[in-house]
Amino acid sequence: MFTGIVQAVGRIAVRETRGSDARLVIDAGSLDLGDVGRGDSIAVAGVCLTVVAIDGASWTADVSAETLALTTLGALAVGDGVNLE
């Protein structure tokens, strides 16, 4: 369950366009990914995203065109900071 309390500030490390969708690789900053696995959800700027891969201190999520259009995620660029919970 999400608490609405920001746990860490991460950064967009990679933004890859996949048709009208996107794949984001997010540097988790100080967020502990030790208990996070594929299929888990992490809220990014208030939007719940599903973890599709983890690599050290970063993780990857696929974001649909609909989510990009209806949230602030569509405006994110590499290097942008994002609240994580």
Number of C-alpha atoms within 10 A of each C-alpha: 4 11 7 10 10 16 15 14 17 22 20 19 18 16 17 12 12 12 8 11 16 20 16 21 23 26 22 21 18 12 16 11 15 8 6 14 14 13 12 12 18 18 17 19 18 18 16 15 19 18 18 16 15 16 11 9 15 18 22 22 21 19 19 15 14 11 15 16 13 9 12 13 18 16 9 15 14 14 14 12 18 22 18 24 20
